[in-house]
Amino acid sequence: MASAAIKSGALVSLKDLKPSSEFFKDGASLRVTGKLVEYSVETAIAIIVDGNVSLKIDTQHLRELTFRIGSIYQFIGELLVQSENEATLQARVGRNVDGIDLNLYHQSLQLLKQFQADHLNKRTN
């Protein structure tokens, strides 16, 4: 029986994770960052926000992570898209990244997207 390789999580900001996005598909492997605004111990569901966009995170497979409302977290996992374009990230990795400069982080994401687009254009020309 062949085992499926675990895909790396594509860096994506919550603002870019909308139904029209190439990343908004069932099973997409993503890395997201946001501020924890809600966490339920009973359901292991966390909600993170970035600006005015939120995302549910299923944390049932994370063992050694302590959750604090107001802290910044980064998760890697697979996106599960339900009906009406609602999505939950099934986290396989999570970490607290308090102290991260979110403005600088977003700038670096923009530069990375620009670099990748330029690199792709050079390969196709």
Secondary structure as GFF3:
##gff-version 3
##sequence-region A 1 125
A	DSSP	beta_strand	10	11	.	.	.	ID=ss1
A	DSSP	three_ten_helix	14	16	.	.	.	ID=ss2
A	DSSP	beta_strand	29	40	.	.	.	ID=ss3
A	DSSP	beta_strand	45	50	.	.	.	ID=ss4
A	DSSP	beta_strand	53	58	.	.	.	ID=ss5
A	DSSP	beta_strand	72	81	.	.	.	ID=ss6
A	DSSP	three_ten_helix	83	85	.	.	.	ID=ss7
A	DSSP	beta_strand	87	96	.	.	.	ID=ss8
A	DSSP	alpha_helix	102	124	.	.	.	ID=ss9
###
